[in-house]
Amino acid sequence: SVLTVACEQTEVLLFDPISSKHIKTLSEAHEDCVNNIRFLDNRLFATCSDDTTIALWDLRKLNTKVCTLHGHTSWVKNIEYDTNTRLLVTSGFDGNVIIWDTNRCTEDGCPHKKFFHTRFLMRMRLTPDCSKMLISTSSGYLLILHDLDLNKSLEVGSYPILRARRTTSSSDIISSSGSSGLRAVGSPCHQNDSSPLSEKHISRSSQREGGSPRNSLEVLTPEVPGERDRGNCITSLQLHPKGWATLLRCSSNTDDQEWTCVYEFQEGDPVRPVSPRCSLRLTHCIEEANVGRGYIKELCFSPDGRMISSPHGFGIRLLGFDGHCSELVDCLPKEASPLKEIRSLYSHNDVVLTTKFSPTHCQIASGCLSGRVSLYQPKF
């Protein structure tokens, strides 16, 4: 019922998506650029900012924040919410993933703990059932925490690491281990890196008999077409609404190519605890316009998972797994296939940076660098 817009300065805008009526401007929502907005329920939502804070808001009382959360030391870029534990999960360019207990909030904030740390963190997402956490990095690695337990902090103590590998390669980078200080070692955006993990304190004592342990970590280097040797930066990360796949936006290290890629989750435990899981397989991809260099373009799945809305130059493209907008599971190719362009929509005068489907209406929103927000509805 509400469309919220995160703005480059300090503002958050609220609109009625049906009438396009402007509801409210939170002119000083933060002290720096607002990066992401997440609804926790029908009235409570959270915003995060380059001012290193997260703010909680109530739609019924927008004149003041519910509370401000302090814990990050750099720009906060991502907000997720575990519906099972009712814990808020945030990530930022300080490399930290922080857990917040919003059930115990006061005006001064709420209890929190550092859950995980990795260098050059870009985006963090939870699968719809909150059983996995995915983290993308600017050095091209994708981290997956399986059998997720947010109550068990990974900052201290041993925890298991599954082998790191390319999604299409049989060569292994690291053996299963338990590390008390694991960090994914990367390099700044658009530079290569050869070693994703520290191999100190190797141990198998944390492996759980009969299956994978809680919070077991898998490290992958997803294959991107045309980037086999040059490496890439994973800038945007989204999850299929049914948990079947992950959607990545990648740019080359030389910044001359940009791709949207879909990777199918291949479920099941490894044959042996020390064997690679290799959870993802590239199924579909398409090359993007590669305009607006230096800006991250946020793409998304439709609520039923049949379509992808992707920023493309001064507009958006609606993409499908085939020309009939079939379900992903009904058109899985043996080898990676191109995504099909269903429709292109251009109504902006600047580079589009974000797009979102309505979860309840046949409607899509897009926002561009100059601040224009466009709403689209299909004609039947």
Secondary structure as GFF3:
##gff-version 3
##sequence-region A 1 380
A	DSSP	beta_strand	3	6	.	.	.	ID=ss1
A	DSSP	beta_strand	12	15	.	.	.	ID=ss2
A	DSSP	beta_strand	22	26	.	.	.	ID=ss3
A	DSSP	beta_strand	34	39	.	.	.	ID=ss4
A	DSSP	beta_strand	44	49	.	.	.	ID=ss5
A	DSSP	beta_strand	53	58	.	.	.	ID=ss6
A	DSSP	beta_strand	67	70	.	.	.	ID=ss7
A	DSSP	beta_strand	76	82	.	.	.	ID=ss8
A	DSSP	beta_strand	87	92	.	.	.	ID=ss9
A	DSSP	beta_strand	96	101	.	.	.	ID=ss10
A	DSSP	three_ten_helix	102	104	.	.	.	ID=ss11
A	DSSP	beta_strand	112	117	.	.	.	ID=ss12
A	DSSP	beta_strand	121	126	.	.	.	ID=ss13
A	DSSP	beta_strand	133	137	.	.	.	ID=ss14
A	DSSP	beta_strand	142	146	.	.	.	ID=ss15
A	DSSP	beta_strand	160	161	.	.	.	ID=ss16
A	DSSP	beta_strand	165	166	.	.	.	ID=ss17
A	DSSP	beta_strand	177	178	.	.	.	ID=ss18
A	DSSP	beta_strand	216	221	.	.	.	ID=ss19
A	DSSP	beta_strand	232	239	.	.	.	ID=ss20
A	DSSP	beta_strand	245	252	.	.	.	ID=ss21
A	DSSP	beta_strand	258	265	.	.	.	ID=ss22
A	DSSP	beta_strand	280	287	.	.	.	ID=ss23
A	DSSP	beta_strand	300	301	.	.	.	ID=ss24
A	DSSP	beta_strand	307	312	.	.	.	ID=ss25
A	DSSP	beta_strand	315	320	.	.	.	ID=ss26
A	DSSP	three_ten_helix	328	330	.	.	.	ID=ss27
A	DSSP	beta_strand	337	338	.	.	.	ID=ss28
A	DSSP	beta_strand	340	346	.	.	.	ID=ss29
A	DSSP	beta_strand	352	357	.	.	.	ID=ss30
A	DSSP	beta_strand	364	368	.	.	.	ID=ss31
A	DSSP	beta_strand	373	376	.	.	.	ID=ss32
###
